């Protein structure tokens, strides 16, 4: 027997991604997004959603590009601050001591200290309501070599942060449970 | 100094969500999706992406509804099987011993054994490439009482599975690290 709850954004887990953009004066800005994910395999694409009131929203509309820098969980305070402060009021890179690097592939900066970066060209903009969804084709990936196993990103080495809207908390990743795509036979 | 990698779906983390639909004969079907996430806060909305070749794709196009049932990590084998087999060939609920329950809010079934359910009405369909993105407004949530703290879903009680495309693995959640929205001051 299940309890019925009113509609809310209570799916789990959500990522903690730091979205990098340039403003009209070429000042780099960063914004933490928990509304993001992979949405297409070919071409490989992700999305992030921002409220129209945010500085990042305007930057992405102007430049049609963004990066996603994925912090390891040692950067939880930086990620939380970046999600609260606005680039309209302050320089969040200076405030956190993080380093913006210009992508060589898209018109946006990424965070040098974070282990995995996705460089995206905006291919679709959808105003869904409070949030606008920006679908970005991944045109390049940058990674720290210590985040890779056999040349591929390894979640256990990246240790990304998880967000849960229902409990308004950040959570860590645990252990590797199993290889995917192995249970080829019915269980019953 | 970072290594450049070719474009791929190597963001982390991805969810492991089981999407419930009805086919044209009212047979319930389930399909595991790792391409999914929250995309809008008002109205609260999620998306899942499916390849056009999948049985679920046709079901959602016909019924304009789906549910997302979020398994705890004790159901990792069931979730993996449901992501491999096709409802065109078999009844995946019978094959896993899981129970389909008709939603009272949308024209789709959910999985009774899983702790958190999102009931969605399709509001947007976008063919992005190999995958089609189905944006769904969350019109209701069903949860086991043991998955809730103060009436809200608690990630530590749900223990959802994480998927990582880069290492093709499933991972568990770890511990709760911090409350979100607390770091209101610059760190430097």
Interface residues (C-beta under 8 A of the other chain):
Chain A: X2 X3 X4 X5 X6 X7 X8 X9 X10 X11 X12 X13 X14 X15 X17 X34 X35 X36 X37 X38 X39 X40 X41 X42 X43 X44 X45 X46 X47 X49 X51 X68 X70 X73 X76 X77 X78 X80 X81 X83 X84 X85 X90 X94 X95 X96 X97 X112 X116 X117 X118 X123 X124 X126 X128 X129 X130 X131 X133 X135 X137 X138 X139 X140 X141 X142 X143 X144 X145 X148 X149 X151 X152 X153 X154 X155 X156 X158 X160 X161 X162 X163 X164 X165 X166 X167 X168 X169 X170 X171 X172 X173 X174 X175 X176 X177 X178 X179 X180 X181 X182 X183 X184 X185 X186 X187 X188
Chain B: X2 X3 X4 X5 X6 X7 X8 X9 X10 X11 X12 X13 X14 X15 X17 X34 X35 X36 X37 X38 X39 X40 X41 X42 X43 X44 X45 X46 X47 X49 X51 X68 X70 X73 X76 X77 X78 X80 X81 X83 X84 X85 X90 X94 X95 X96 X97 X112 X116 X117 X118 X123 X124 X126 X128 X129 X130 X131 X133 X135 X137 X138 X139 X140 X141 X142 X143 X144 X145 X148 X149 X151 X152 X153 X154 X155 X156 X158 X160 X161 X162 X163 X164 X165 X166 X167 X168 X169 X170 X171 X172 X173 X174 X175 X176 X177 X178 X179 X180 X181 X182 X183 X184 X185 X186 X187 X188
